[in-house]
Structure formats: C-alpha cells, structure tokens
C-alpha cells in the first residue's frame, strides 16, 4: 500500500467529516472505493474541509464508513435518495450522462492526471454546463492514463498477441476496443480485479494506471507493462449531488461550494494522483516489473480499432445537437493548456 494513499480507516474518514453542530444542511456522500483508498481517505476529507470553509459551517459533508451501494450503482443511489451525493466512475454513466464520456474514449487520454482533471472540468462546463442528468456536478478527477499489462513472461507486443489472450479490460469503450482484436474479454469494476487476476483467469489486463496496480495488490501478478504515449483509456470520476439536496442549500452557499470545488479541486486531486502514480511507478520497477515501449504500428492498429467508439460518441452527441468533434478538439487544447503545478 502506498504511503501517500493509505493512512486512514473508514472510521477515521467518517470521524474527520463529522457534522458540525451549526450545519443547516448535511450531504451524505458515498465512497465506493475501499476505505483506505486515497479517494476516500484523502479526497473526500479535503472536499469536506472546502465545503465547510466555503459555507462557514452551514453545509457539512458526511461519509459513511463503508459504501452504501455497489460500484456501478452510485448514480442510482443518489437518484433514489439512498445518499445525497457520490463519486462515480464515469464509465458506468454511459446511459445516464453520455456527455461526460468524451475523456474515456480510446487514445484520447494521456499520462498526466492533473492536466486531464482540469481539462475535463473546463471542457464539460464549456459545452454542457453544471447539469449532470438528474444530479449536479461538483468536480471531476482523472487517473493517469492506463497501460497494457502482461501476467505471463511475454510482454504484450502486438494486436495479434492481444487476440490470442484472455484479457481483463475496463468496461465500456476499452473493453469494446480489446474485443475488436478478437481477444476474449473479461470486464468489471477495477476494485474486483485482484480476484480475477490472482486466480489466473486472464493472461493480461488493460486500462488501469500503474498506481492501481499497486493499490489493488496486482504487482505480484504483473510481469510487464507495454507503454504508449497515447493511452487506450484514462479513467475519470465525477463528484455529484442530487438536485433535491442541491435545492435545499442556499443560493450563496451553492455558489461558494462550486467556487471551492470545480476546477480548483480537480487540479488538487489530479496533482495528488500524479504523486501517487510516480511513487507506484518506482515501486513497480523495484519489484522487477518490466517496462516496454510499445510498437508504433501496434498503436496505429489499436487507434483504428478504437475509432468506432469515438465515432459512435460523436454521433450520439450530434443527435443531441452537440458538435462532438469540437468537444474532443477543445479537450485536447485544454489538456495542453493545463500545465501541471509542479512545472513538469
């Protein structure tokens, strides 16, 4: 477990976000990650501090000590009133909020989490505003881009190699792209990867960043990483609250919360994630995991296979009166403009 990511138990998380006596509104905010994961142990306490400071204690965040809904069901838990707000992997929101899927498309992502987190927020706000289906978007966060991992002694070195393997892949566009190679694909929540990989069910896995290899204890089952400058997938997550809860918060406090979260919180989380990633990268190298530069010809083939996912999203946005190609162009420009705070 990485030092940056593991310091608190679920009980400590709940205690650190206990409701101030002067709060007039409390947001019950769910975290589906394991309690020690930095989304629960670092991000949400920071979110609670920002909300508390912005509203002078009138609005408080409370996080249950364990998740009240399965990973794919965070949005439904908010919509059905089980919780007031949640963090959700955007890949599970393809039907409810198709607009947020732009950053998940194949080879749209890149390595940096800070730049991507800021760019996702800015691009979504510019084209879609604060609406988030039946919820209100508070902030977003991106992992570092995901790679190709082999659990055998042979690195993944071609599309034909992928086709011969049984591969775990991130649900959605990534799984569809890998399936287009002819590979047998296993898909599901990343938090359940250890069970699948450790049992020898698959010959490789695709799409998660190196930080999650360490976080989910997959290092001992990973022999090599095949790297490309453009990523087949970059996971992103949305922090949102129900419209009913949002309406119960005063207009000045709503404005203050959005000012304290939004793009600034996205940058803070992304910078934190970049530090976690770099530490995990060093841990994987120390454990003997091999890092292999991917063949450009393989990347070209994969881009072609993934293009259908991109075109499908652009077409869906067109049906809603949105220029999806322009969204993607603006996102790429926003990534370039959002230089990391560490100057890298």
C-alpha positions in Angstrom: 0.0 0.0 0.0 1.4 3.3 -1.0 2.3 5.7 1.8 0.5 8.6 0.1 -2.7 6.6 -0.3 -3.0 4.7 3.0 -3.3 6.4 6.3 -7.0 6.3 7.4 -9.6 3.7 8.2 -13.2 4.1 7.3 -14.0 5.0 10.9 -11.4 7.8 10.8 -12.8 9.1 7.5 -16.3 9.3 9.0 -15.0 11.0 12.1 -13.0 13.5 10.2 -16.1 14.6 8.3 -18.5 14.6 11.3 -21.3 17.1 11.1 -20.7 20.4 12.8 -23.4 21.4 15.2 -24.1 24.6 13.3 -24.6 22.9 9.9 -28.1 23.5 8.4 -27.5 21.0 5.6 -25.6 17.7 5.7 -24.6 16.0 2.5 -24.4 12.2 2.9 -21.7 11.4 0.4 -20.9 7.9 -0.6 -17.4 6.5 -1.5 -17.4 3.1 -3.2 -13.6 2.7 -3.0 -12.0 0.7 -0.1 -11.9 3.0 2.9 -8.1 3.2 2.8 -8.0 4.3 -0.9 -7.0 7.9 -1.3 -10.3 8.8 -2.8 -12.0 8.0 0.5 -9.1 8.8 2.9 -7.7 12.0 1.2 -10.0 13.4 -1.4 -13.3 13.4 0.5 -11.9 14.8 3.7 -10.4 17.7 1.6 -13.8 18.1 -0.1 -15.5 18.3 3.3 -13.0 20.9 4.5 -13.5 23.0 1.4 -17.3 22.9 1.7 -17.2 23.7 5.4 -14.9 26.7 4.9 -16.8 28.0 1.9 -20.1 27.9 3.7 -18.8 28.9 7.1 -20.1 25.6 8.5 -23.6 25.9 7.2 -23.1 22.8 4.9 -21.3 19.7 6.0 -20.1 16.5 4.3 -20.6 13.2 5.9 -19.2 10.0 4.5 -20.4 6.5 5.6 -17.7 4.2 7.0 -18.4 1.8 4.1 -20.1 2.1 0.8 -23.9 2.0 0.7 -24.0 0.9 -2.9 -22.1 -1.3 -5.3 -19.5 0.5 -7.6 -21.8 0.6 -10.7 -24.8 1.9 -8.7 -23.6 5.2 -7.3 -25.7 7.3 -9.6 -28.8 5.3 -8.9 -28.2 5.5 -5.1 -28.2 9.3 -5.4 -31.2 9.4 -7.7 -33.1 7.1 -5.4 -32.3 9.0 -2.2 -30.1 6.4 -0.6 -27.4 9.0 -0.4 -27.2 12.7 -1.3 -24.1 12.6 -3.3 -21.4 10.2 -4.6 -18.3 9.8 -6.6 -18.8 7.6 -9.7 -16.6 6.1 -12.3 -17.8 7.8 -15.5 -17.6 4.5 -17.4 -20.8 3.4 -15.5 -22.6 6.6 -16.6 -22.8 5.9 -20.3 -26.6 6.0 -20.4 -27.3 8.5 -17.7 -24.7 11.1 -18.6 -23.3 10.3 -22.1 -21.7 13.7 -22.4 -19.0 13.0 -19.7 -17.8 10.0 -21.7 -15.5 12.1 -24.0 -12.4 11.7 -21.8 -12.9 7.9 -21.7 -12.6 7.3 -25.4 -9.7 5.3 -26.8 -6.5 7.2 -27.3 -8.0 10.5 -26.1 -6.3 10.1 -22.8 -2.7 10.8 -21.8 -0.4 10.2 -18.8 -0.9 13.3 -16.6 -3.8 13.3 -14.1 -3.6 17.0 -13.1 -3.8 18.3 -16.6 -6.6 15.9 -17.6 -8.7 16.6 -14.4 -8.6 20.3 -15.1 -9.3 19.9 -18.8 -12.3 17.6 -18.2 -13.9 20.1 -15.9 -13.3 23.0 -18.2 -14.4 21.2 -21.3 -17.6 19.8 -19.7 -18.5 23.2 -18.3 -17.9 24.9 -21.6 -20.1 22.5 -23.6 -22.6 21.1 -21.1 -22.7 23.3 -18.0 -23.4 22.2 -14.4 -26.2 19.8 -15.3 -25.4 16.1 -14.8 -28.6 14.3 -15.7 -30.6 14.1 -12.5 -27.7 15.5 -10.5 -25.5 18.5 -10.2 -21.8 18.1 -11.0 -19.4 19.4 -8.2 -16.0 18.3 -9.6 -14.1 15.7 -11.6 -10.9 13.7 -11.3 -8.9 11.7 -13.7 -6.4 8.9 -13.1 -3.2 8.8 -15.1 -3.7 7.0 -18.4 -3.9 3.2 -18.4 -1.5 0.8 -20.0 -1.2 -2.8 -21.2 -0.1 -5.4 -18.6 1.0 -9.0 -19.1 0.7 -11.6 -16.4 2.8 -14.0 -18.4 6.6 -13.8 -19.1 5.9 -12.5 -22.6 5.1 -8.8 -22.9 2.1 -7.7 -24.9 3.7 -6.7 -28.2 1.1 -6.7 -31.0 -2.6 -6.7 -31.8 -2.2 -10.3 -32.8 -0.8 -11.1 -29.4 -3.8 -9.4 -27.7 -6.1 -11.5 -29.9 -4.6 -14.7 -28.6 -5.0 -13.8 -24.9 -7.8 -13.6 -22.4 -7.8 -10.0 -21.2 -9.4 -8.1 -18.4 -10.4 -4.7 -19.7 -12.0 -1.6 -18.2 -15.7 -1.7 -19.0 -17.1 0.3 -22.0 -15.1 1.6 -24.9 -11.8 0.0 -23.7 -13.4 -3.5 -23.4 -15.1 -2.9 -26.8 -11.7 -2.0 -28.4 -10.0 -5.0 -27.0 -12.8 -7.3 -28.1 -12.4 -5.9 -31.6 -8.9 -7.5 -31.7 -10.6 -10.9 -31.3 -9.5 -11.4 -27.7 -11.7 -13.0 -25.1 -12.5 -10.1 -22.7 -13.4 -10.2 -19.0 -14.7 -6.8 -17.7 -15.9 -5.3 -14.5 -15.1 -2.9 -11.7 -11.4 -2.3 -11.2 -11.8 -2.9 -7.4 -12.6 -6.5 -8.3 -9.5 -7.1 -10.5 -7.4 -8.9 -7.8 -9.8 -11.8 -7.6 -9.8 -12.3 -11.4 -6.1 -11.8 -12.0 -4.8 -13.7 -8.9 -6.9 -16.8 -9.9 -5.2 -17.0 -13.3 -8.4 -16.3 -15.2 -6.7 -13.9 -17.6 -3.4 -13.6 -19.4 -3.3 -9.8 -19.2 -5.2 -6.7 -18.2 -5.7 -3.4 -19.9 -6.7 0.2 -19.0 -5.8 0.9 -15.4 -3.0 3.2 -14.4 0.2 1.9 -12.7 -1.0 3.4 -9.4 -3.9 1.0 -9.3 -1.7 -2.0 -9.9 0.0 -1.2 -6.6 -3.2 -0.1 -4.9 -5.1 -3.2 -5.8 -2.2 -5.5 -4.9 -1.6 -6.7 -8.5 2.2 -6.2 -8.6 3.0 -9.8 -7.8 0.8 -10.9 -10.8 2.2 -8.4 -13.3 5.3 -9.2 -15.3 5.5 -6.3 -17.8 3.9 -3.1 -18.9 3.6 -2.0 -22.5 3.6 1.8 -22.8 2.3 4.2 -25.4 2.3 8.0 -25.3 -1.4 8.0 -26.1 -3.5 5.9 -23.7 -6.2 3.4 -24.7 -8.0 4.6 -21.6 -7.9 7.2 -18.9 -10.3 6.6 -16.1 -12.2 9.7 -14.8 -14.7 10.1 -12.0 -17.4 12.6 -11.2 -18.4 14.0 -7.8 -22.1 15.0 -7.9 -25.1 15.7 -5.6 -28.8 15.2 -6.1 -30.8 18.1 -7.4 -33.1 17.8 -4.4 -30.2 18.2 -1.9 -28.7 21.0 -4.0 -32.0 22.9 -4.0 -32.1 22.8 -0.2 -28.8 24.6 0.0 -29.0 28.4 -0.2 -28.0 30.1 -3.5 -25.0 31.9 -1.9 -23.7 28.7 -0.4 -24.2 26.8 -3.7 -22.1 29.4 -5.5 -19.5 29.2 -2.7 -19.3 25.4 -2.9 -18.8 25.4 -6.7 -16.1 28.1 -6.4 -14.3 26.0 -3.7 -14.6 22.7 -5.7 -14.9 22.7 -9.5 -11.7 23.2 -11.4 -9.6 24.0 -8.4 -10.5 20.8 -6.6 -10.0 18.9 -9.8 -6.4 20.3 -10.0 -5.7 19.4 -6.4 -6.9 15.8 -6.8 -5.1 15.4 -10.1 -1.8 16.7 -8.6 -2.2 14.3 -5.7 -2.9 11.4 -8.1 0.3 12.3 -10.1 2.3 11.9 -6.9 0.7 8.6 -6.2 1.4 7.5 -9.8 5.1 8.3 -9.7 5.5 6.5 -6.4 3.7 3.5 -7.7 5.9 3.5 -10.9 9.0 3.4 -8.7 7.6 0.5 -6.7 6.8 -1.5 -9.8 10.3 -1.0 -11.1 11.7 -2.1 -7.8 9.6 -5.2 -7.8 11.1 -6.2 -11.2 8.2 -5.4 -13.4 9.5 -4.7 -17.0 8.5 -1.6 -18.9 8.4 -2.0 -22.7 8.0 0.7 -25.3 5.0 -0.1 -27.5 5.4 -0.6 -31.2 4.0 2.4 -33.1 2.5 0.0 -35.7 0.6 -1.6 -32.8 -0.6 1.8 -31.7 -1.9 2.6 -35.2 -3.8 -0.6 -35.4 -5.4 -0.1 -32.0 -6.3 3.5 -32.9 -8.1 2.2 -35.9 -10.0 -0.4 -33.9 -10.9 2.2 -31.3 -12.1 4.7 -33.8 -15.6 3.2 -33.9 -16.1 4.0 -30.2 -15.1 7.6 -30.9 -17.4 8.0 -33.9 -20.3 6.4 -32.0 -19.9 9.0 -29.2 -19.7 11.9 -31.8 -22.8 10.6 -33.5 -24.7 10.4 -30.2 -23.7 14.0 -29.3 -24.9 15.0 -32.8 -28.3 13.6 -32.0 -28.4 15.9 -29.0 -27.3 19.0 -31.0 -23.7 19.0 -29.8 -20.6 19.0 -32.0 -18.7 16.1 -30.5 -15.7 16.5 -32.7 -15.4 20.1 -31.4 -15.7 18.8 -27.8 -12.8 16.5 -28.4 -10.7 19.2 -30.1 -11.4 21.6 -27.2 -10.5 18.9 -24.7 -7.1 18.3 -26.4 -6.4 22.0 -26.3 -7.5 22.2 -22.6 -5.1 19.4 -21.7 -2.2 21.2 -23.4 -3.1 24.5 -21.7 -3.5 23.0 -18.2 0.2 22.8 -17.2 0.9 20.9 -14.0 1.6 22.9 -10.9 4.9 21.1 -10.5 6.1 22.5 -13.8 6.6 19.1 -15.5 
